[in-house]
């Protein structure tokens, strides 16, 4: 069965860090681009980061310099290291491969 499972969310103070994970199963993980998105209450889902099979990376300006995406093909896992978190980073974070989405992991940023 093909699915994605995100983990690593939680409560963090502004300026803090979290590392999210997206673990895949049931697919040839290494050939796919993996994407992270987030959705805050009342807002549209927005792109956060992507990493291709060849390691090319893309970020929107809103997270560039603070977030780092990486992948471990042996573990079929993609990571999102989030540093210098801001209040506006609070959201449910999702990973996506092709048309497959995970269930999301909640990130709360609060003092």
C-alpha distances in whole Angstrom, upper triangle without the diagonal:
4,6,10,12,16,19,23,24,27,31,33,37,38,38,35,32,29,26,22,19,16,13,10,7,5,8,12,13,17,17,17,19,18,20,21,23,25,26,29,30,32,31,29,26,27,26,26,25,23,23,22,21,25,26,27,28,29,30,32,35,34,33,34,36,34,30,29,25,24,21,20,18,18,17,14,16,19,22,24,27,29,33,36,34,36,36,35,32,31,27,24,22,19,17,16,14,15,15,12,13,13,15,18,21,24,27,30,34,37,40
4,7,10,14,17,21,22,25,29,31,34,35,35,33,30,26,23,20,17,13,11,7,6,4,6,10,10,14,15,13,15,14,16,18,19,21,23,26,28,30,28,26,23,24,22,23,22,20,19,19,18,22,22,24,24,25,26,28,32,31,29,30,32,31,27,25,22,21,18,18,16,17,15,12,14,16,19,21,24,27,30,33,31,33,33,32,29,28,25,21,19,16,14,12,10,12,11,8,10,10,13,16,18,22,25,28,31,34,38
4,7,10,13,17,18,22,25,27,31,32,32,30,26,23,20,16,14,10,8,6,6,7,8,12,11,15,15,13,15,13,14,15,16,18,20,23,25,26,25,23,20,21,20,20,19,18,18,18,18,22,22,23,22,23,24,26,29,28,26,28,30,28,24,23,20,19,17,17,15,16,14,11,12,13,16,18,22,23,27,30,28,30,30,28,25,24,21,18,16,12,11,10,9,11,11,7,8,7,9,12,15,18,21,24,27,31,34
4,7,10,14,15,18,22,24,27,28,28,26,23,19,16,13,10,6,6,5,7,9,10,13,11,14,15,13,13,11,11,12,13,15,17,20,22,24,23,21,18,18,17,17,16,15,16,16,17,20,19,21,20,20,21,23,26,25,23,24,26,24,20,19,16,16,14,14,14,15,13,10,9,10,13,14,18,20,23,26,24,26,26,25,22,21,18,15,12,9,7,8,8,11,11,7,7,5,8,9,11,15,18,21,24,27,31
4,7,10,12,15,19,21,24,26,26,23,20,16,14,10,8,5,5,7,9,12,13,16,13,16,18,16,16,13,13,12,14,15,17,19,21,24,23,21,18,19,18,17,17,16,17,19,19,22,21,22,21,21,21,23,26,25,22,24,25,23,20,19,16,16,14,15,15,16,13,11,9,10,12,13,16,18,22,24,22,24,24,24,20,19,16,13,11,9,8,10,11,15,14,11,9,5,7,8,9,13,15,19,21,25,28
4,7,8,12,16,17,21,22,22,19,17,13,11,7,5,4,6,9,12,15,16,18,15,17,19,17,16,12,12,10,11,12,14,16,19,22,20,19,16,17,16,14,14,15,16,18,19,22,20,21,19,20,19,21,23,21,19,21,22,20,16,16,14,14,13,14,16,17,14,12,9,9,9,10,13,14,18,21,18,21,21,20,17,16,13,10,8,7,7,10,12,16,16,12,10,6,7,6,6,10,11,15,18,21,24
4,6,9,13,15,18,20,20,17,14,10,9,6,5,7,8,12,14,18,19,21,18,20,22,20,19,15,15,12,14,13,16,17,19,23,22,21,18,19,18,16,16,17,18,21,21,24,22,23,21,21,20,22,24,22,19,22,22,19,16,16,14,15,15,15,17,18,14,14,11,11,10,10,12,13,16,19,17,19,20,20,16,15,13,11,9,10,10,14,16,19,19,16,13,10,10,8,6,9,10,13,16,19,22
4,7,10,11,15,17,17,14,11,7,6,4,6,9,11,15,18,21,22,23,20,22,24,22,20,17,16,13,15,14,16,17,19,23,22,22,19,19,18,16,16,18,19,22,23,25,22,23,21,21,20,21,23,21,18,20,20,17,14,14,14,15,15,16,19,19,16,16,12,12,9,9,10,11,13,16,14,17,17,18,14,13,13,11,10,11,12,16,18,22,22,19,16,13,13,10,7,8,8,11,14,16,19
4,7,9,13,14,15,12,10,7,8,6,9,11,14,17,20,23,24,26,22,24,26,23,22,18,16,13,13,12,13,14,16,20,19,19,17,17,17,15,16,18,20,23,25,27,24,25,22,21,19,20,22,19,17,19,20,16,14,15,15,17,18,19,21,23,19,19,15,14,12,11,11,10,13,15,12,14,14,15,12,10,10,8,8,11,13,16,19,23,22,20,16,13,12,9,5,5,5,8,10,13,16
4,7,10,13,14,11,10,8,10,10,12,15,17,21,23,27,28,29,26,28,30,27,25,22,20,16,16,14,15,14,16,20,20,21,19,19,20,17,19,22,23,27,28,30,27,28,25,24,22,22,23,20,18,21,21,17,16,18,18,20,21,22,25,26,22,22,19,18,15,14,13,12,14,15,12,14,13,15,12,10,10,10,11,14,16,20,23,26,26,23,20,17,15,12,8,6,5,6,8,11,13
4,7,10,12,10,10,9,12,12,16,18,21,24,27,31,31,33,29,31,33,30,28,24,22,19,18,16,16,15,16,20,20,22,20,20,21,19,21,24,26,29,31,33,30,30,27,26,23,23,23,20,18,21,21,17,17,19,20,22,24,25,28,29,26,26,22,21,18,16,15,13,13,14,11,12,11,13,11,9,11,12,13,17,19,23,26,29,29,26,23,20,18,15,11,8,6,5,6,7,9
4,7,8,6,7,8,11,13,16,19,22,26,29,32,33,34,30,31,33,31,28,25,23,19,19,16,17,16,18,21,21,23,21,21,21,18,20,23,25,29,31,32,29,29,25,25,22,22,22,18,17,19,19,15,15,17,19,21,23,25,28,29,26,26,23,21,18,15,13,11,11,10,8,9,10,12,11,9,12,14,14,18,20,24,27,30,30,28,24,22,21,17,14,11,8,6,5,6,8
4,6,5,8,10,14,16,20,23,26,29,32,36,36,37,33,34,36,33,31,27,25,21,21,18,19,17,19,22,22,24,23,22,23,20,22,25,27,31,33,34,31,30,27,26,23,22,22,18,17,19,18,15,16,19,21,23,26,28,31,32,30,30,26,24,20,17,15,12,11,9,8,8,8,12,11,11,14,16,17,21,23,27,30,33,33,31,27,25,24,20,17,14,11,8,5,5,5
4,5,9,11,15,17,20,23,26,30,33,37,36,37,33,34,35,33,30,27,24,21,20,17,18,16,18,21,20,22,22,20,21,18,20,24,26,30,32,33,29,29,25,24,20,20,19,15,14,17,16,13,14,17,20,23,26,28,31,33,30,30,26,24,20,17,15,11,10,7,5,5,6,10,9,10,14,16,17,21,23,26,29,32,32,31,28,26,25,21,18,15,12,10,6,6,6
4,7,10,14,16,20,23,26,29,33,36,36,36,32,33,34,32,29,26,24,20,20,18,20,19,21,24,23,24,23,21,21,18,19,23,25,28,31,31,27,27,23,22,19,19,18,15,13,15,13,10,12,15,18,21,24,26,30,31,29,29,25,23,19,16,13,10,7,4,5,6,9,12,11,12,16,18,18,21,23,26,29,32,33,31,28,26,26,22,19,17,13,12,9,10,10
4,7,11,13,17,20,23,27,30,34,33,34,30,31,33,30,28,24,22,19,20,18,19,18,21,24,23,24,23,21,21,18,19,22,23,27,29,30,26,26,23,22,19,20,19,16,14,16,14,11,12,14,17,19,22,24,27,29,26,26,23,20,17,14,11,8,6,5,5,8,10,13,11,12,15,17,16,20,21,25,28,31,31,30,26,24,24,20,17,15,11,11,8,10,10
4,7,10,13,17,20,23,27,30,30,30,27,27,29,27,24,21,20,17,17,16,18,18,21,24,23,24,21,20,19,16,16,19,20,24,26,27,23,23,20,20,17,18,18,16,13,15,13,9,9,11,14,16,18,20,24,25,22,23,19,17,13,10,7,5,4,6,6,10,12,14,11,12,14,15,14,17,18,22,24,28,29,27,24,22,21,18,15,14,10,11,10,12,13
4,6,10,13,16,20,23,27,27,27,24,24,26,24,22,19,17,14,15,14,17,17,20,23,22,22,20,19,18,14,15,17,19,22,24,25,22,22,19,19,17,18,19,17,13,15,15,11,10,11,12,14,16,18,21,22,19,20,16,14,10,8,6,5,7,9,8,12,13,14,11,11,13,13,12,14,15,19,22,25,26,24,21,18,18,15,12,11,9,10,10,13,15
4,7,10,13,16,20,23,23,24,20,21,23,21,19,16,15,12,14,14,17,18,21,24,23,23,20,18,17,14,13,15,16,19,21,22,19,20,17,18,16,18,19,17,14,15,15,12,9,9,10,11,12,14,17,18,16,16,12,10,7,6,4,6,9,12,11,15,16,17,13,14,14,14,11,13,13,17,19,22,24,21,19,16,17,14,11,12,10,13,13,17,19
4,7,10,13,17,20,20,21,17,19,21,18,17,13,12,10,12,12,15,16,19,22,21,20,17,16,15,12,12,14,14,18,19,21,18,19,16,17,16,18,19,17,14,16,17,14,11,10,9,10,11,13,16,17,14,14,10,8,6,5,6,8,11,14,13,16,17,17,13,13,13,11,8,10,10,13,16,19,20,18,15,12,13,10,8,10,9,13,14,18,20
4,6,10,13,17,17,18,14,16,18,16,15,11,12,10,13,14,17,19,22,25,23,22,18,18,16,14,13,13,13,16,17,19,17,18,16,17,17,19,22,20,17,18,19,16,13,12,10,10,9,10,13,14,11,10,7,6,5,6,9,11,15,18,17,19,21,20,16,16,15,13,10,10,9,12,14,17,18,16,13,11,12,10,9,12,12,16,18,21,24
4,7,10,13,13,15,11,13,15,13,12,9,10,9,12,13,16,19,22,24,22,21,17,17,15,14,13,12,12,14,15,18,16,18,16,17,17,19,22,21,18,20,21,19,15,14,11,10,9,10,11,13,10,8,5,5,6,8,12,14,17,21,19,22,23,22,18,18,16,13,10,8,6,9,10,14,15,12,10,8,10,9,10,13,14,18,20,24,26
4,7,10,11,12,10,12,15,13,13,11,12,12,15,17,19,22,25,27,26,24,20,20,19,17,16,15,14,16,15,18,17,19,18,20,20,23,26,25,22,23,24,22,18,17,13,12,10,10,10,11,8,6,4,7,9,12,15,17,21,24,23,25,26,25,22,21,19,16,13,11,9,11,11,14,16,12,11,9,11,12,12,16,17,21,23,27,30
4,7,7,9,7,10,12,11,12,10,12,13,16,18,21,24,26,28,27,25,21,21,19,18,17,15,14,15,14,17,17,19,19,20,21,24,27,26,24,25,26,24,21,19,15,14,11,11,10,11,8,5,6,8,12,14,18,20,24,27,26,28,29,28,24,24,21,18,15,13,10,10,9,12,13,10,10,9,12,13,15,18,20,24,26,30,33
4,6,8,8,11,13,12,15,13,16,17,19,21,24,27,29,31,30,27,24,24,22,22,20,18,18,17,16,20,20,22,22,24,25,27,31,30,28,29,30,28,24,22,19,17,14,13,11,12,10,7,9,12,15,18,21,24,27,31,29,32,32,31,28,27,25,21,19,16,13,13,11,14,15,11,12,11,14,16,17,21,23,27,30,33,36
4,7,8,12,13,13,15,15,17,19,21,24,26,29,31,33,31,29,26,26,24,24,23,20,19,18,17,20,21,23,24,25,27,29,33,32,30,31,33,31,27,25,22,20,17,16,13,13,12,10,12,15,18,21,25,27,31,34,33,35,35,34,31,30,27,24,21,18,15,14,12,14,14,12,14,13,16,18,20,24,27,30,33,36,39
4,5,9,9,9,12,12,16,18,20,23,26,29,31,33,31,28,25,25,23,23,21,18,17,15,13,17,18,20,21,23,25,27,31,31,29,29,31,30,26,24,20,18,15,14,11,12,12,9,12,14,17,20,24,26,30,33,32,34,35,33,30,30,27,24,21,18,15,13,10,11,13,11,13,14,17,19,21,25,27,31,33,37,40
4,6,6,8,11,12,16,18,21,25,27,31,33,35,33,30,26,26,23,23,20,17,15,13,11,14,16,18,20,22,24,27,30,31,29,29,30,29,26,23,19,17,14,13,9,11,11,9,12,14,17,20,23,26,30,33,32,35,36,34,31,31,29,26,23,20,16,14,11,12,15,13,16,16,20,21,23,27,28,32,34,38,41
4,6,6,9,9,13,15,18,21,24,28,31,32,30,27,24,23,20,20,17,14,12,11,9,12,13,15,16,19,21,24,27,27,25,25,26,26,22,19,16,13,10,10,7,9,9,6,8,10,14,17,20,23,26,29,29,31,33,31,27,28,26,23,20,17,13,12,9,11,14,12,14,14,18,19,20,24,25,29,31,34,37
4,6,8,10,13,16,20,23,26,29,32,34,32,29,25,24,21,20,17,14,11,9,6,9,10,13,15,17,20,23,26,27,25,24,25,25,21,18,15,12,9,9,5,8,10,7,10,10,14,17,20,23,26,29,29,32,33,32,28,29,27,25,21,19,15,14,11,13,16,15,17,17,21,21,23,26,27,30,32,36,38
4,7,10,13,17,20,23,26,30,33,34,31,28,25,23,20,20,17,13,11,8,5,8,11,13,15,17,20,23,26,27,25,25,26,26,23,20,16,14,12,12,9,12,14,11,13,13,16,19,22,25,28,31,30,33,34,32,29,30,28,26,22,19,16,14,10,11,14,14,17,18,22,22,24,27,28,32,33,37,40
4,6,10,13,16,20,23,26,29,30,27,24,21,20,17,17,14,10,9,6,5,9,10,12,13,15,17,20,23,24,22,22,24,24,20,18,14,13,11,12,10,13,14,10,11,11,14,16,20,22,25,29,28,30,31,29,26,27,25,22,19,16,12,10,7,8,11,11,13,15,19,19,21,24,25,29,30,34,37
4,7,10,13,17,20,23,27,28,25,22,18,17,13,13,10,7,6,4,6,9,9,9,10,11,13,16,20,21,19,19,21,21,17,15,12,11,10,13,11,15,15,12,12,10,13,14,17,19,23,26,25,27,28,26,23,24,22,20,17,14,11,9,6,8,11,12,13,14,18,18,20,22,23,26,28,32,35
4,7,10,14,17,20,23,25,22,19,16,14,11,11,8,6,5,6,8,11,10,11,10,11,12,15,18,19,17,17,19,19,15,13,9,10,9,11,11,15,14,11,9,7,10,11,14,16,20,23,22,24,25,23,20,21,19,17,13,11,7,6,5,8,11,10,10,11,15,14,16,19,19,23,24,28,31
4,7,10,14,17,20,21,19,16,12,11,8,8,6,4,7,9,11,14,12,12,10,9,10,12,16,16,14,15,17,16,13,12,9,11,11,14,14,18,17,14,12,9,10,10,13,15,18,21,19,21,22,20,16,18,16,14,10,8,5,5,6,9,11,10,10,11,14,12,14,16,17,20,22,25,29
4,7,10,14,17,19,16,14,10,9,6,5,5,6,9,12,15,17,15,14,11,10,10,11,14,13,12,13,16,14,11,11,9,11,12,15,16,19,17,15,12,9,9,8,11,12,15,18,16,17,18,16,13,14,12,10,7,6,4,6,9,12,13,12,10,10,12,10,11,13,13,16,18,22,25
4,7,10,14,15,12,10,7,5,4,5,7,9,12,15,18,20,18,17,14,12,11,11,14,12,11,14,17,15,12,13,12,15,16,19,20,23,21,18,16,13,13,11,14,13,16,18,16,16,17,14,11,12,9,8,6,5,6,8,11,13,13,12,10,10,12,9,11,12,12,15,17,20,24
4,7,10,12,10,9,5,5,7,7,10,12,16,19,21,24,21,20,17,15,13,12,14,12,12,15,17,15,13,15,14,17,18,21,23,26,23,21,18,15,14,12,14,13,16,17,14,14,13,11,9,9,6,5,4,6,9,11,14,16,16,15,12,12,11,9,9,9,9,12,14,17,20
4,7,8,6,6,4,6,9,10,13,16,19,22,25,27,25,24,21,18,16,14,16,14,14,18,20,18,16,18,18,21,22,25,26,29,26,24,21,19,18,15,17,16,18,19,15,15,13,11,9,8,5,5,7,8,11,13,17,18,17,16,13,13,12,9,10,10,10,12,14,17,20
4,6,5,7,7,9,12,12,16,19,22,25,28,30,28,27,23,21,18,16,17,14,15,19,21,18,17,20,20,23,25,28,29,32,29,27,24,21,20,17,19,16,18,18,14,13,11,9,8,7,4,6,9,11,15,17,21,22,21,20,16,16,14,12,12,10,10,10,12,14,18
4,6,8,10,12,15,16,20,22,26,29,31,34,31,30,27,24,21,20,21,18,19,22,24,22,21,24,24,27,28,31,32,35,32,30,27,25,23,21,22,20,22,21,17,16,13,11,12,9,7,9,12,14,18,19,23,24,22,22,18,18,16,13,14,11,12,12,13,15,18
4,7,10,12,16,17,21,24,27,30,33,35,33,31,28,25,22,20,21,18,20,23,26,24,23,26,26,29,30,33,34,37,34,32,29,27,26,23,25,22,24,23,20,18,15,13,14,12,10,12,14,16,19,21,24,25,23,23,20,20,18,16,17,15,15,15,17,18,21
4,7,9,12,14,18,20,24,26,30,32,29,28,25,22,19,16,18,15,17,20,23,21,20,23,23,26,28,31,32,35,32,30,27,25,24,21,23,20,22,22,18,16,14,11,12,11,9,11,13,14,17,18,22,22,21,21,18,19,17,15,16,15,15,15,16,18,22
4,6,10,12,16,18,22,24,27,29,27,25,22,19,17,15,17,15,16,19,23,21,20,22,21,25,26,29,30,33,31,28,26,23,23,20,22,20,23,23,20,18,17,13,13,13,11,11,12,13,15,16,19,19,18,18,16,17,16,15,16,15,16,17,18,21,24
4,7,9,13,15,18,20,23,26,24,22,19,17,15,13,16,14,15,18,21,19,17,19,18,21,22,25,26,29,27,24,22,19,19,17,19,18,20,21,18,17,17,13,12,12,9,9,9,9,11,12,15,16,15,15,12,13,13,12,14,13,14,16,18,21,24
4,6,10,12,16,18,21,23,21,19,16,13,11,9,12,10,11,14,17,16,14,16,16,19,20,24,25,28,26,23,21,18,18,15,17,16,18,19,16,16,16,12,11,12,10,11,10,10,11,12,15,16,15,16,14,15,15,13,15,15,14,16,17,20,24
4,6,8,12,14,18,19,17,16,13,10,8,7,11,10,10,12,15,15,12,14,13,16,17,21,22,25,24,21,18,15,15,13,15,14,17,18,16,16,17,14,12,14,12,12,10,10,10,10,13,14,14,15,13,14,16,14,15,16,15,18,18,22,25
4,7,11,14,17,18,16,14,11,8,6,6,9,8,7,9,12,11,9,10,9,13,15,19,20,23,22,19,17,13,12,9,11,11,13,15,13,14,15,13,10,12,11,11,9,9,10,11,14,15,16,16,14,15,16,13,14,14,13,16,16,20,23
4,7,10,14,15,12,11,7,6,5,7,10,10,8,9,12,11,8,8,7,10,12,16,17,20,19,17,14,11,10,8,11,11,14,16,15,17,18,16,13,15,14,14,11,11,9,10,12,14,16,16,14,15,17,15,15,17,16,19,19,23,25
4,7,10,11,9,8,6,5,7,10,13,14,12,12,14,14,11,10,7,9,10,14,15,18,18,15,13,10,10,10,13,14,17,19,19,20,22,20,17,19,17,17,13,12,9,9,10,12,14,14,14,15,18,16,17,19,18,22,22,26,29
4,7,8,6,5,5,7,9,13,16,17,14,14,15,16,12,10,7,7,8,11,12,15,15,13,12,9,10,10,13,15,18,21,21,23,25,23,20,22,20,19,16,14,11,11,10,12,16,16,15,16,19,18,19,21,21,24,25,29,31
4,5,5,5,7,9,12,15,19,20,18,17,19,19,16,14,10,10,9,12,11,15,16,13,13,11,13,14,17,19,22,25,24,27,29,26,23,25,24,22,19,17,13,12,10,12,15,16,16,18,21,20,22,24,24,28,28,32,35
4,6,8,10,13,16,19,22,24,21,20,22,22,19,16,13,11,9,11,9,13,14,12,12,11,14,16,19,21,24,27,27,29,32,30,26,28,26,25,21,19,15,14,11,12,16,16,18,19,22,22,23,26,26,30,31,35,37
4,6,9,12,16,19,22,24,21,20,21,22,19,16,13,11,10,12,11,14,16,14,15,13,16,17,19,22,24,27,28,30,33,31,27,30,28,27,23,21,18,17,15,16,20,20,21,22,26,25,26,29,28,32,32,36,38
4,6,10,13,17,19,21,18,16,17,18,15,12,10,8,8,11,11,14,15,14,13,11,13,14,16,18,21,24,24,27,29,27,24,27,26,25,21,19,16,16,15,16,20,20,20,21,24,23,24,26,25,29,29,33,35
4,7,11,14,16,18,16,14,16,17,15,12,10,10,11,14,14,18,19,17,16,13,14,14,16,18,20,23,24,26,28,26,23,26,25,24,21,19,17,16,15,16,20,20,21,22,25,23,24,26,25,28,29,32,35
4,7,11,13,15,13,11,12,14,11,9,7,9,11,14,15,19,19,17,15,12,12,12,13,15,17,19,20,22,24,22,20,22,21,21,18,17,15,15,15,16,19,19,19,20,23,21,21,23,22,25,25,29,31
4,7,10,12,10,9,11,13,11,10,9,11,13,17,18,22,22,19,17,14,14,12,14,15,17,18,19,20,22,20,17,20,20,20,16,16,14,14,15,16,19,19,19,20,22,20,21,22,21,24,23,27,29
4,6,8,7,6,9,10,8,9,9,12,15,19,20,24,23,21,18,15,14,11,13,12,14,15,15,16,19,16,14,17,17,17,14,15,14,15,16,18,20,20,19,20,21,19,19,20,18,21,20,24,26
4,5,6,6,10,11,10,12,12,16,18,22,24,27,26,24,21,18,17,14,15,14,15,16,15,15,17,14,13,16,16,17,15,16,15,16,18,19,21,21,20,21,22,20,20,20,18,20,19,23,25
4,6,5,8,10,10,13,14,18,21,25,27,30,29,27,24,20,19,16,16,14,14,14,14,14,16,14,13,16,17,19,17,18,19,20,22,23,24,25,23,24,25,22,22,22,19,21,19,22,24
4,6,9,9,9,12,14,18,21,25,27,30,29,27,24,20,18,15,14,12,12,12,11,10,12,10,9,13,14,16,15,17,18,19,22,23,24,24,22,22,23,20,19,19,16,17,16,18,21
4,6,5,6,9,11,15,18,21,24,27,25,24,21,17,15,11,11,9,9,10,9,10,13,11,9,12,13,15,13,15,16,18,20,22,23,23,21,21,22,18,18,17,14,16,15,18,20
4,5,6,8,11,14,17,21,23,26,25,24,21,17,15,12,12,10,10,11,12,13,16,14,12,16,17,19,16,18,18,19,21,23,25,25,23,23,24,21,21,20,18,19,18,21,23
4,6,8,11,14,18,21,24,26,26,25,22,18,16,13,11,10,9,9,11,13,16,15,14,17,19,20,18,20,20,22,24,26,28,27,25,25,26,23,22,22,19,20,18,21,22
4,7,10,13,17,20,23,26,24,24,20,17,14,10,8,6,5,6,8,10,13,13,11,14,16,18,16,18,18,21,23,25,27,26,24,23,24,20,19,18,15,16,15,17,19
4,7,10,14,17,20,22,21,20,16,13,10,7,6,4,6,8,9,12,15,14,11,14,14,15,13,15,14,17,19,22,23,22,20,19,21,17,16,16,14,16,15,18,20
4,7,10,13,16,19,18,17,14,10,8,6,5,7,8,12,12,15,18,17,14,17,17,17,14,15,14,16,18,21,23,22,20,19,21,18,17,18,16,18,18,21,23
4,7,11,13,16,15,14,11,7,6,5,6,9,12,15,15,18,20,19,15,18,17,17,13,13,11,13,14,17,20,18,17,16,19,16,16,17,16,19,19,23,25
4,7,10,13,12,11,9,6,5,7,8,11,14,18,18,21,23,22,19,21,20,19,16,15,13,14,14,17,20,19,18,17,20,18,17,20,19,22,22,26,28
4,6,9,9,8,6,4,6,9,11,14,17,21,21,24,26,25,21,23,22,20,17,15,12,13,13,16,19,17,17,16,19,18,18,21,20,24,25,28,31
4,6,5,6,5,6,8,12,13,17,20,24,24,27,29,28,24,25,24,23,19,18,15,16,15,18,21,19,19,18,20,19,19,22,22,26,27,30,33
4,5,5,6,8,11,14,17,20,23,27,27,30,32,31,27,28,26,24,21,19,15,15,14,16,19,18,18,18,21,21,21,24,25,28,30,33,36
4,6,8,11,13,17,19,22,25,29,29,32,34,33,29,30,29,26,23,21,18,18,17,19,22,20,20,19,22,22,23,26,26,30,31,35,37
4,5,9,11,15,17,20,23,27,26,30,31,31,27,27,26,23,20,18,16,17,15,19,21,18,18,17,19,19,19,22,23,27,28,32,34
4,7,10,14,16,20,23,27,26,29,30,29,25,26,24,21,18,16,13,13,12,15,17,15,15,14,17,17,18,21,22,26,28,31,34
4,7,10,13,16,19,23,22,25,27,26,22,22,21,18,15,13,11,12,12,15,17,15,14,12,15,15,15,18,19,22,24,28,30
4,7,10,13,16,20,19,22,24,23,19,20,18,16,13,12,9,10,11,14,16,14,13,12,15,14,14,17,17,20,22,25,28
4,6,10,13,16,16,19,21,20,16,17,17,15,12,12,10,12,14,17,19,17,15,14,16,13,13,15,14,18,19,22,25
4,6,10,13,12,15,17,17,13,14,14,13,10,11,10,13,15,18,20,18,16,14,16,13,12,13,12,15,16,19,22
4,7,10,10,14,16,16,13,14,15,15,12,14,13,17,18,22,23,22,19,18,19,16,14,14,12,15,15,18,20
4,7,7,10,13,13,9,11,13,14,11,14,14,18,20,23,24,23,20,19,19,16,13,13,10,12,12,15,17
4,5,9,12,13,10,13,15,16,15,17,18,21,24,27,28,27,24,22,23,19,17,16,12,13,12,14,16
4,6,10,11,10,12,15,17,16,20,21,24,26,29,30,29,26,25,25,21,18,17,13,13,11,13,13
4,7,8,6,8,12,14,14,17,19,22,25,28,28,27,24,22,22,18,16,14,10,10,7,10,11
4,5,5,8,11,14,14,18,20,23,26,29,29,28,25,24,23,19,17,14,11,10,7,9,10
4,5,6,10,13,14,18,21,24,27,29,29,28,25,23,22,18,16,13,10,8,5,6,9
4,5,8,12,13,16,19,21,25,27,26,26,22,22,21,17,16,13,10,9,8,10,13
4,6,9,10,13,16,18,22,24,24,23,20,19,18,14,13,11,8,8,7,10,13
4,7,9,13,16,19,22,25,24,23,19,18,16,13,11,8,5,5,5,8,12
4,6,9,13,16,19,22,21,19,16,14,13,10,8,6,5,7,9,12,15
4,7,10,13,17,19,18,16,12,11,9,6,5,4,6,8,11,14,18
4,7,10,14,16,16,14,11,9,9,5,5,6,7,10,13,16,20
4,7,10,13,12,10,7,6,7,4,7,9,11,14,17,20,24
4,7,10,10,8,6,6,8,7,9,12,13,17,19,23,26
4,6,7,6,5,7,10,10,13,16,17,21,23,26,30
4,6,5,7,9,13,13,16,19,20,24,26,30,33
4,6,8,11,15,16,19,22,23,27,29,32,36
4,7,10,13,15,18,21,23,26,29,32,36
4,7,10,12,15,18,21,24,27,30,34
4,7,8,12,15,17,20,23,27,30
4,6,9,12,15,18,21,24,28
4,7,10,13,16,20,23,26
4,7,10,13,16,19,23
4,7,10,13,16,20
4,6,10,13,16
4,7,10,13
4,6,10
4,7
4
